[in-house]
């Protein structure tokens, strides 16, 4: 972990952090384009980047990158996997809970895996990633259940449509995030 004591170096570190936050925001947006259009929730690569943001940027800057991602999509950038791909209406659709869950997933993954003084075991890091996936599922399925109810469908189908099809592929994405994080040398300081 890098720590700087000179004012000039602190400014460089802040720029580095801002660039890393922007990068993970854009990676999450790019992950929306790698999608398999299942109804009503698509399979995307976003989960991997969300989890990686928590592992690399920690519990403060990781969620900030996801807030930047959501803000960009709300502002009109085509960042979201669901149609119309931008604007606040996407958050009111069936995927809104999953998108908001990205912030919490990044936070919980970063919080559980972020220790400055000790090297964490692989088990701890993997558990942090799966806790992040669980956060996405909890918020996503809860929102999807309400969306289904409002659209005269059974809210009990939320698990069937929004969790079960994703379990294996998201587990794989979580393990890929752990593997990628191991090889990244950049990690921000608190």
C-alpha positions as semicolon CSV with decimal commas, in nm:
position;residue;x (nm);y (nm);z (nm)
1;X;0,000;0,000;0,000
2;X;0,133;0,342;-0,090
3;X;0,131;0,623;0,160
4;X;0,275;0,963;0,080
5;X;0,385;1,229;0,325
6;X;0,458;1,520;0,090
7;X;0,176;1,749;-0,024
8;X;0,262;1,700;-0,390
9;X;0,242;1,324;-0,353
10;X;-0,095;1,346;-0,177
11;X;-0,230;1,534;-0,478
12;X;-0,095;1,263;-0,708
13;X;-0,259;0,996;-0,493
14;X;-0,592;1,180;-0,509
15;X;-0,572;1,199;-0,888
16;X;-0,486;0,829;-0,899
17;X;-0,787;0,746;-0,682
18;X;-1,019;0,964;-0,893
19;X;-0,898;0,792;-1,208
20;X;-0,945;0,449;-1,051
21;X;-1,301;0,539;-0,944
22;X;-1,377;0,661;-1,297
23;X;-1,219;0,349;-1,448
24;X;-1,429;0,109;-1,240
25;X;-1,740;0,313;-1,317
26;X;-1,666;0,276;-1,689
27;X;-1,579;-0,094;-1,653
28;X;-1,916;-0,155;-1,486
29;X;-2,083;0,032;-1,773
30;X;-1,888;-0,172;-2,029
31;X;-1,997;-0,488;-1,850
32;X;-2,356;-0,400;-1,937
33;X;-2,276;-0,441;-2,307
34;X;-2,160;-0,802;-2,255
35;X;-2,509;-0,935;-2,191
36;X;-2,734;-1,230;-2,255
37;X;-3,089;-1,093;-2,269
38;X;-3,284;-1,311;-2,028
39;X;-3,626;-1,180;-1,933
40;X;-3,667;-0,968;-1,725
41;X;-3,307;-0,958;-1,591
42;X;-3,013;-0,999;-1,832
43;X;-2,688;-1,179;-1,756
44;X;-2,403;-0,925;-1,775
45;X;-2,036;-0,899;-1,681
46;X;-2,113;-0,611;-1,446
47;X;-2,109;-0,822;-1,131
48;X;-1,742;-0,908;-1,182
49;X;-1,646;-0,540;-1,208
50;X;-1,862;-0,443;-0,910
51;X;-1,693;-0,705;-0,692
52;X;-1,350;-0,613;-0,827
53;X;-1,416;-0,249;-0,739
54;X;-1,469;-0,347;-0,377
55;X;-1,160;-0,568;-0,371
56;X;-0,931;-0,309;-0,530
57;X;-1,076;0,024;-0,420
58;X;-1,203;-0,077;-0,077
59;X;-1,522;0,007;0,114
60;X;-1,514;0,381;0,040
61;X;-1,396;0,427;-0,317
62;X;-1,544;0,102;-0,452
63;X;-1,902;0,208;-0,376
64;X;-1,818;0,558;-0,498
65;X;-1,729;0,408;-0,836
66;X;-2,071;0,242;-0,846
67;X;-2,247;0,563;-0,749
68;X;-2,060;0,732;-1,036
69;X;-2,176;0,452;-1,269
70;X;-2,540;0,493;-1,163
71;X;-2,517;0,874;-1,183
72;X;-2,382;0,854;-1,537
73;X;-2,664;0,623;-1,641
74;X;-2,928;0,842;-1,482
75;X;-2,777;1,147;-1,653
76;X;-2,824;0,987;-1,994
77;X;-2,513;0,781;-2,071
78;X;-2,614;0,438;-2,209
79;X;-2,465;0,254;-1,910
80;X;-2,751;0,021;-1,816
81;X;-2,812;-0,327;-1,955
82;X;-3,191;-0,292;-1,950
83;X;-3,381;-0,093;-2,210
84;X;-3,378;0,210;-2,257
85;X;-3,017;0,177;-2,132
86;X;-3,012;0,520;-1,965
87;X;-3,222;0,755;-1,759
88;X;-3,399;0,722;-1,425
89;X;-3,674;0,503;-1,573
90;X;-3,434;0,207;-1,579
91;X;-3,412;0,221;-1,200
92;X;-3,791;0,184;-1,183
93;X;-3,783;-0,125;-1,404
94;X;-3,716;-0,487;-1,311
95;X;-3,337;-0,438;-1,284
96;X;-3,343;-0,129;-1,061
97;X;-3,277;-0,322;-0,740
98;X;-2,981;-0,502;-0,892
99;X;-2,829;-0,173;-1,008
100;X;-2,869;-0,019;-0,662
101;X;-2,734;-0,342;-0,515
102;X;-2,405;-0,275;-0,693
103;X;-2,324;0,001;-0,443
104;X;-2,386;-0,226;-0,144
105;X;-2,207;-0,521;-0,305
106;X;-1,896;-0,312;-0,362
107;X;-1,912;-0,182;-0,006
108;X;-1,957;-0,520;0,163
109;X;-1,691;-0,682;-0,055
110;X;-1,449;-0,400;0,020
111;X;-1,534;-0,392;0,389
112;X;-1,487;-0,764;0,443
113;X;-1,173;-0,794;0,232
114;X;-0,997;-0,470;0,321
115;X;-0,730;-0,498;0,587
116;X;-0,429;-0,270;0,573
117;X;-0,210;-0,449;0,822
118;X;-0,267;-0,817;0,750
119;X;-0,277;-1,036;0,445
120;X;-0,618;-1,199;0,423
121;X;-0,669;-1,566;0,350
122;X;-0,818;-1,664;0,015
123;X;-1,120;-1,798;0,203
124;X;-1,187;-1,455;0,358
125;X;-1,163;-1,281;0,021
126;X;-1,389;-1,539;-0,146
127;X;-1,639;-1,507;0,139
128;X;-1,635;-1,128;0,091
129;X;-1,711;-1,172;-0,279
130;X;-2,001;-1,406;-0,210
131;X;-2,138;-1,162;0,049
132;X;-2,129;-0,898;-0,225
133;X;-2,319;-1,126;-0,462
134;X;-2,575;-1,192;-0,187
135;X;-2,623;-0,814;-0,146
136;X;-2,700;-0,780;-0,518
137;X;-2,946;-1,070;-0,502
138;X;-3,123;-0,941;-0,189
139;X;-3,186;-0,593;-0,324
140;X;-3,243;-0,711;-0,680
141;X;-3,490;-0,987;-0,599
142;X;-3,679;-0,769;-0,350
143;X;-3,721;-0,496;-0,611
144;X;-3,804;-0,750;-0,884
145;X;-4,075;-0,902;-0,661
146;X;-4,239;-0,561;-0,624
147;X;-4,207;-0,495;-0,997
148;X;-4,369;-0,831;-1,072
149;X;-4,652;-0,759;-0,828
150;X;-4,715;-0,419;-0,988
151;X;-4,728;-0,588;-1,328
152;X;-4,987;-0,847;-1,216
153;X;-4,737;-1,131;-1,189
154;X;-4,655;-1,340;-0,886
155;X;-4,384;-1,178;-0,672
156;X;-4,278;-1,531;-0,574
157;X;-4,127;-1,568;-0,921
158;X;-3,853;-1,317;-0,831
159;X;-3,620;-1,594;-0,714
160;X;-3,696;-1,806;-1,019
161;X;-3,638;-1,517;-1,262
162;X;-3,380;-1,304;-1,085
163;X;-3,159;-1,528;-0,873
164;X;-3,160;-1,896;-0,965
165;X;-3,047;-1,853;-1,330
166;X;-2,750;-1,646;-1,213
167;X;-2,609;-1,851;-0,924
168;X;-2,344;-2,050;-1,113
169;X;-2,240;-1,774;-1,353
170;X;-2,213;-1,516;-1,074
171;X;-2,007;-1,756;-0,864
172;X;-1,769;-1,785;-1,158
173;X;-1,759;-1,405;-1,197
174;X;-1,682;-1,374;-0,826
175;X;-1,391;-1,616;-0,852
176;X;-1,264;-1,428;-1,159
177;X;-1,277;-1,103;-0,959
178;X;-1,067;-1,265;-0,685
179;X;-0,816;-1,390;-0,942
180;X;-0,791;-1,051;-1,116
181;X;-0,756;-0,867;-0,783
182;X;-0,462;-1,088;-0,694
183;X;-0,274;-0,972;-1,003
184;X;-0,358;-0,601;-0,977
185;X;-0,087;-0,405;-0,803
186;X;-0,293;-0,089;-0,759
187;X;-0,472;-0,058;-0,429
188;X;-0,579;0,270;-0,277
189;X;-0,500;0,377;0,076
190;X;-0,775;0,484;0,312
